[in-house]
Amino acid sequence: DIMQNINRDVISNIHTEHYLTGFLGIIDLLTNTITFTRASHPQPIVVRRSGEIFTLTSSGTFIGMVENPQYQQQSFTFEKGDRLYLFTDGIYEIVEKNNTRKHRFGYRNFSDIVASCNSLAIDEIIPAIQERLSQFSYEDDYTLIVAEFTSSGLKESLCKRAGFDPLDSAVQMIIFQRFVEGLAQFGRIYECMQERLFGEDEIHHVKICLNELVFNALEHGNKNDPKKSVTVIFSVTAARATVAVIDEGEGFSLGAMMDPTKLENLNKDKGRGLYLIQKCADSLELKGTGNCVVFTKNKRT
């Protein structure tokens, strides 16, 4: 749809016989999946750590040529160590210097060079490719981008950190920067609990725990930095709801928190949130450096 809108705008506003190629991809860092479409652009190349080569292929015509083109949407999932090569045709529409036959190098030969250079460190790849092509003459400018996937996806790393199985289909994730953004999605947790016949008081206790932890994560963990995120991971089974709240702060220790029931702390206006959570939850645990808090709520039999 985006490509079709771009094509319509180009035809409406640029009245020449020129046209464009394009590649549009959106990468979901939770799953390392790219959703993409092409407008006759050179097919991006993916090289796995094993050396296996893939191309990101989908059908679609040039931008700015016809009124109602069709663009195909495809997807591809990257693995840890995969490298993605994005480029324009100027990098391979080249001819060898002092060659009177003007034979063009071409996409396939360029793909072979990419594969041969992929084993290098990522910061060495582009200079190596440029060196390999230094004996050719360029008739156009070119763009070359190389990206490496250094993990199996944010979802997998965060789930493992919080003690969840990333392959469990019941595990869900919510990521946000502001409380109101998270609040709009927390209903997914309570709906899952209702479907599994949790009591209203049990759902209410989870709401209390979740709200307290998220407020603490935003205010004390992330210091209200709008660039930092809070992640909520949850899983609801027939027996219990398990919820993790992860911030990007330095963490804390449960043992260092004050006891609000002690006489000297009764009049202090802070420090009751975790005490309240401990009373509402069936378990409360800190993971790692203390910026990942996991609590559970069991369903009464």
C-alpha distance (Angstrom), angle and dihedral (degrees) to the residues before:
residue distance angle dihedral
D1 . . .
I2 3.81 . .
M3 3.80 91.5 .
Q4 3.81 90.9 49.4
N5 3.81 90.5 51.7
I6 3.81 91.4 49.3
N7 3.81 90.2 49.3
R8 3.82 91.2 50.5
D9 3.80 92.4 49.3
V10 3.81 93.1 47.7
I11 3.82 92.8 50.2
S12 3.81 91.4 45.8
N13 3.80 96.9 48.3
I14 3.80 109.1 25.7
H15 3.79 110.1 59.4
T16 3.79 102.4 -170.4
E17 3.77 135.3 102.2
H18 3.79 91.4 -109.1
Y19 3.78 121.8 113.0
L20 3.80 137.6 -169.4
T21 3.75 137.2 -135.7
G22 3.78 119.1 -145.6
F23 3.77 145.2 -178.6
L24 3.80 121.3 -161.3
G25 3.78 120.9 -172.8
I26 3.80 132.0 169.3
I27 3.81 114.8 -160.4
D28 3.80 119.0 -152.9
L29 3.80 103.6 -151.7
L30 3.80 91.3 -164.8
T31 3.79 91.4 67.8
N32 3.84 102.6 13.2
T33 3.80 88.6 -121.3
I34 3.80 122.9 144.2
T35 3.80 120.7 -154.6
F36 3.79 108.5 -160.2
T37 3.78 149.5 164.2
R38 3.81 133.0 -165.0
A39 3.77 134.3 -145.2
S40 3.83 98.3 -159.2
H41 3.79 89.5 -63.1
P42 3.83 120.2 149.0
Q43 3.77 108.1 -81.8
P44 3.82 110.8 -103.3
I45 3.80 114.3 -122.6
V46 3.80 126.3 -130.0
V47 3.81 118.3 -163.4
R48 3.79 117.0 -168.6
R49 3.80 121.8 -145.2
S50 3.81 86.5 -106.0
G51 3.81 90.0 58.7
E52 3.81 94.7 -108.0
I53 3.82 111.1 145.7
F54 3.81 128.5 -142.5
T55 3.79 132.0 175.6
L56 3.80 124.6 -146.5
T57 3.78 99.6 -125.4
S58 3.80 130.1 179.6
S59 3.79 131.7 145.6
G60 3.78 123.6 -108.8
T61 3.80 137.4 129.0
F62 3.79 130.5 -120.0
I63 3.80 120.3 -69.0
G64 3.79 112.8 -108.6
M65 3.82 99.9 22.5
V66 3.82 108.3 91.4
E67 3.79 134.6 23.4
N68 3.81 101.7 -122.9
P69 3.80 111.3 22.0
Q70 3.78 122.8 174.7
Y71 3.79 119.9 -129.4
Q72 3.79 122.0 -166.4
Q73 3.81 120.2 -138.9
Q74 3.80 117.9 -144.2
S75 3.79 137.3 167.8
F76 3.80 138.1 -146.3
T77 3.81 131.4 -172.0
F78 3.79 119.3 -141.2
E79 3.79 126.2 -146.0
K80 3.79 127.8 -145.3
G81 3.81 108.4 -76.4
D82 3.81 95.9 23.7
R83 3.78 117.3 137.7
L84 3.79 124.4 -150.3
Y85 3.82 120.5 -151.8
L86 3.81 118.6 -161.0
F87 3.80 119.3 -178.4
T88 3.79 147.3 149.3
D89 3.79 124.1 -115.8
G90 3.80 91.9 -106.5
I91 3.79 89.2 81.9
Y92 3.81 94.5 63.2
E93 3.83 103.6 24.2
I94 3.79 88.0 87.5
V95 3.78 137.0 121.9
E96 3.78 131.4 -141.5
K97 3.79 113.9 -99.6
N98 3.82 115.9 -103.1
N99 3.81 90.2 11.3
T100 3.79 108.6 134.7
R101 3.81 92.5 -167.5
K102 3.83 90.4 66.8
H103 3.81 92.0 -145.1
R104 3.79 109.1 179.7
F105 3.78 120.0 -127.7
G106 3.81 95.7 -135.4
Y107 3.80 140.2 -164.2
R108 3.82 97.4 -75.3
N109 3.80 94.1 54.3
F110 3.80 90.5 46.1
S111 3.81 89.3 51.5
D112 3.81 89.4 54.6
I113 3.81 90.8 52.9
V114 3.82 91.0 49.8
A115 3.81 90.0 52.3
S116 3.81 92.4 48.4
C117 3.83 92.7 50.8
N118 3.82 97.1 42.6
S119 3.82 94.5 90.5
L120 3.82 90.6 65.9
A121 3.80 124.4 93.7
I122 3.79 108.7 -81.8
D123 3.82 94.2 -111.2
E124 3.82 89.7 54.4
I125 3.79 97.4 51.7
I126 3.81 101.9 80.2
P127 3.84 94.5 45.7
A128 3.82 88.9 48.3
I129 3.82 92.4 51.2
Q130 3.80 91.0 47.0
E131 3.80 89.9 50.7
R132 3.80 91.7 50.2
L133 3.82 89.6 52.1
S134 3.80 96.4 42.5
Q135 3.82 92.8 104.2
F136 3.81 90.9 61.7
S137 3.79 130.5 85.0
Y138 3.80 118.9 -127.2
E139 3.78 120.6 -140.6
D140 3.81 94.7 -178.3
D141 3.78 140.6 28.9
Y142 3.78 117.4 -97.6
T143 3.79 142.2 -158.6
L144 3.80 125.3 -148.4
I145 3.80 123.9 -179.0
V146 3.81 124.8 -179.9
A147 3.82 121.4 -167.8
E148 3.80 127.7 -179.8
F149 3.81 127.1 -155.1
T150 3.78 104.4 -137.7
S151 3.80 98.0 -177.6
S152 3.77 139.1 32.3
G153 3.79 90.3 -106.3
L154 3.77 136.6 -62.8
K155 3.80 92.1 -96.3
E156 3.79 92.9 58.4
S157 3.80 95.3 47.1
L158 3.81 94.3 45.7
C159 3.81 93.2 45.6
K160 3.79 92.4 51.0
R161 3.79 89.9 47.5
A162 3.81 91.2 54.2
G163 3.81 94.8 41.4
F164 3.82 98.2 -106.0
D165 3.79 126.8 133.0
P166 3.84 105.4 -115.8
L167 3.81 90.0 -155.5
D168 3.81 92.8 56.4
S169 3.81 107.1 107.2
A170 3.82 89.7 -151.1
V171 3.82 91.2 64.8
Q172 3.80 112.8 96.3
M173 3.79 132.8 -179.6
I174 3.81 136.4 -149.2
I175 3.82 121.9 -169.3
F176 3.81 123.9 -173.1
Q177 3.81 144.1 148.8
R178 3.80 100.3 -148.1
F179 3.79 130.6 46.4
V180 3.79 93.6 -123.6
E181 3.82 89.8 56.3
G182 3.78 91.4 53.9
L183 3.79 93.8 42.0
A184 3.79 89.9 59.2
Q185 3.82 89.3 59.7
F186 3.81 103.0 37.1
G187 3.80 88.5 86.7
R188 3.80 87.6 78.9
I189 3.79 88.9 69.0
Y190 3.80 94.6 49.1
E191 3.80 92.4 45.6
C192 3.80 90.0 54.2
M193 3.80 89.6 50.9
Q194 3.81 91.7 49.6
E195 3.81 90.9 50.1
R196 3.80 88.8 53.9
L197 3.81 91.8 48.9
F198 3.80 100.2 -110.1
G199 3.80 113.9 166.7
E200 3.80 121.7 -104.6
D201 3.81 90.9 -114.6
E202 3.81 90.6 53.4
I203 3.80 90.9 50.8
H204 3.81 89.2 47.3
H205 3.81 90.7 53.0
V206 3.83 90.6 52.1
K207 3.81 89.6 50.7
I208 3.81 90.6 52.9
C209 3.81 92.9 48.4
L210 3.79 94.3 44.7
N211 3.81 95.2 47.3
E212 3.80 92.5 48.1
L213 3.80 93.8 48.2
V214 3.79 94.0 45.5
F215 3.81 92.3 49.6
N216 3.81 89.3 50.0
A217 3.81 91.9 46.9
L218 3.80 92.9 51.7
E219 3.80 97.5 41.0
H220 3.80 105.3 32.4
G221 3.79 101.7 20.8
N222 3.80 103.1 39.4
K223 3.83 94.3 23.3
N224 3.83 88.1 -132.2
D225 3.80 89.8 -67.0
P226 3.84 105.1 162.5
K227 3.80 90.4 -152.3
K228 3.80 92.6 61.6
S229 3.79 123.5 80.3
V230 3.77 137.0 -144.3
T231 3.80 118.0 -145.0
V232 3.79 123.6 -155.8
I233 3.81 116.3 -165.4
F234 3.78 119.5 -174.0
S235 3.77 143.1 174.2
V236 3.80 126.1 -174.2
T237 3.80 120.3 -164.0
A238 3.79 131.1 172.1
A239 3.81 89.1 -91.1
R240 3.81 107.2 37.6
A241 3.78 149.0 0.3
T242 3.80 116.1 -127.4
V243 3.81 119.3 -165.9
A244 3.81 130.7 -179.6
V245 3.82 126.0 -166.7
I246 3.81 116.0 -162.5
D247 3.80 125.9 -175.6
E248 3.81 133.4 179.1
G249 3.79 95.9 -116.5
E250 3.80 132.2 107.8
G251 3.79 94.6 -93.9
F252 3.78 132.0 -130.7
S253 3.80 142.2 -123.6
L254 3.79 124.2 -110.6
G255 3.79 89.3 -145.9
A256 3.80 90.7 59.1
M257 3.80 93.6 56.4
M258 3.79 117.0 102.2
D259 3.78 123.0 -113.1
P260 3.84 105.2 -119.1
T261 3.83 91.6 -161.5
K262 3.79 93.4 67.1
L263 3.78 115.7 102.9
E264 3.80 94.9 -118.2
N265 3.80 91.1 53.6
L266 3.80 100.8 45.6
N267 3.81 95.1 97.4
K268 3.81 96.9 42.7
D269 3.78 113.7 111.6
K270 3.82 97.1 -143.8
G271 3.78 139.2 50.7
R272 3.80 100.4 59.5
G273 3.81 98.7 102.4
L274 3.80 98.1 80.7
Y275 3.80 91.0 40.5
L276 3.80 88.4 55.1
I277 3.80 91.4 47.7
Q278 3.80 91.4 51.4
K279 3.80 89.1 54.0
C280 3.83 93.9 47.4
A281 3.81 100.0 41.2
D282 3.79 127.9 66.1
S283 3.81 91.4 -140.1
L284 3.79 136.4 9.7
E285 3.81 124.1 -169.0
L286 3.80 137.4 171.7
K287 3.79 117.9 -141.3
G288 3.79 129.4 -155.9
T289 3.79 113.7 -24.2
G290 3.79 93.0 -5.1
N291 3.80 100.5 -93.3
C292 3.80 91.5 104.0
V293 3.81 114.6 71.4
V294 3.81 120.6 -175.6
F295 3.79 125.0 -169.7
T296 3.80 134.0 174.7
K297 3.78 134.7 -153.9
N298 3.79 117.9 -161.7
K299 3.76 123.1 -147.7
R300 3.78 113.1 -120.5
T301 3.79 114.4 -116.3
